[in-house]
């Protein structure tokens, strides 16, 4: 049976293999289960990833996740309990933990943050087919032994440009998650002073 993956939009994805001229294989994502070369298991050294922004599914070389599930859960609980975001999730990627929030939530509290239920009530159940997610804060593991993280926030550096800059001092995720996470979804987000931002403007 062909291996399949269903993303958060409810779309089923399959994966097919094609042999290169050198005898190696490339893997592709498809929505059709009618190809003859669909894979039945994930190839060794590869992984299936649902991209957080738009739920696009990719098959790629496996990346090492340096954070752990406990740290991810600590961050999730802090954002849930102390921030003003109402529809979010935590995404792990290599040494980072990202806070992603729906397009109906706002990092700086520019408009009221809608829960998933409120968004569905306003726009219909079909929103989950096209809803996008964004990130404005992430936490980078900078000391694997002591498990120290550096918080970073998104800063607009030009009319079309933006980038992440460090905020605060390194620390354990349980402290940083509350210290900075509480500002997400509120106008106080813009009061967090980023380090090095001035240098980028020169």
N, C-alpha and C positions, 0 to 999 in steps of 0.2 A: 504494500500500500504506500502511495506517495506521501512523503512528509508534508505537513501543512502547518501554517501559522495563521491565527486569526488576530488581527490587531484590535485596538480599542474602538475602532469605527465599525467593527463587525465584518470586515472584509477578509476573505480567506486568501492566503497566498501560498503558492507552490514554488519549488526551486528545481531548476533543470541544469544539467551539466553539459558542457560542450568541450570536446577535445581540441587542443591546440595543435599546431604543426609539430611542436616538440614533444607531444605525447602527454602533456599535463592537462589539467582540467580547469575550466573557468565555470563559475556558477552564476546563474541569473535568476531573478525573481519574476514570476509570472502569476497572473490571476486565473489562468486556464489549467485544468487538470487533464488536457488531451494530448500533451506532449509525450512522446515515447521515452524521453530520457530524463524523466523526473526522478529526483533522488528520494530514497526511502529513509535515510538517516542523515544527520548533519555530518559532513566530512570532518575528519580529524583536523584540528587546528583552525576550524572555522566556527562562526557563531551567527545566530539570527538576532538581529537587533531592530527594535522599533524606535525610530528616531522620535525624540520627545516633542519637537516642534509641530510636526504635521502627521505623525503616526505612519510615515513612510517606512516600509520594511526593507531591510537590506541584508544580504549575506556577505560577510567579510571575514578577513583574517582575525582570529581571536585576539582581543586586547586584554591585558592583565588589569584587573580591578584591584587597586591598592587599598581602598577603604573596605570596611567590613559591614555586615548587616546590622550590627548593634549601633554603629555610628550613624548609619542611615536612618535607623529607627529613632535615635535620639534627636536627630535634626527634624524628622517628620513631626514628632510629638511637640517639639518646641515651636515650630511654625504653626501647628494646629492650635496650640494653647495660648500663644503670645502674640502672633501676628494678626493682621486684619484680613488676610487672604481667606477666601472661602472655597476655592476650587484649585487645588495644587497637587503636585506630587514631587518626589525626590528622585533624581536620576543620577546614577553612578557611572562615571567614565574615567578610567585610569585613576589618577590621583585626586579627582574632583568629586564633590557632591554638589549637584546643582538643584536649586529650587525653581521648579517650573510652575507657572500659574496660567490659568485660562485667559483668553482674550477678553473675558468679561470681568477680570480682576486687574488692578492697576498698582504697580509697585509703589507709586507715590500717592495713592489715594485720590487721583484726579477725579474719579467718579465712584459711585457706590460699587462695592465688590459683590457680584452676584454669585450665589451658590449654584451648583449644577441644576438643582431643582428650580431655582428662580430663573435661570437662563432658559431652561426648557419651557417654563411657563410663559416666558416672553416671546420666544422664538420658535417654539415647537420642538418635538423630539428629534427632528432631523438635524439639529445643530451638532450632534455628536458625530455626524458624517463629515463635517467640515470645520469643526472647532480647532483652533490653533492654540499653542501654548508658547509662552515666552519666559525668559529668565533674566533677572537683573541682579542676582546674588548667587555666589558660589563659594565653596569652602575647599581650599587646597591642602592636601596632606603634605606637609613639608618635613616632618620628622617621623619616619616609620617606627622608630624604636620607642620614642616618648609619646607617639600618637598626637602630635601637635599639628594644628591646622592654621592656615591664614585665610581670613575672610576677605572677599573681594566684592566690590559692587560695580555695576555698570555706570559709566559716565559718558555723557555726550561730549565728544571732542570737536565736533564741527557740525555743519548743517546736515550732512549725510553720514557722519562718522561717529562711532561709539566704541568704547573698549572698557575692559575691566581693570580696576586699580585696587591695590590693597587698602584695607581699612582696619584700624586698630592694630593690636599686637597679636602675635601668635598665641595659641592656647588650646586647651582641650575643647572638643566639639560641644560638650555639654554646657560650657560657659559661653562660647562664641555664638552658638545657635540661639540662645535666649538674648544675649546682649545685642546682636544685630538683627536677628530674625524678627524681633518685636516691631521693627520699623517697617517691615514689608506691608504694603497696603495702606500706609499712612503717610501724611506729608512730611513727617520727621525723617523719612528715608533720604530726602535731599539734604538733610542737615548732617549726614554722616560724612565726615571729611575724608576724601580719598587721598592717598599718598602718591606723589609723583605726577599728579594731574597737571600741575602748573608747568612742569618741565616739558610735557607733551605739547604745550601750546606755544612754545618758543620756536 
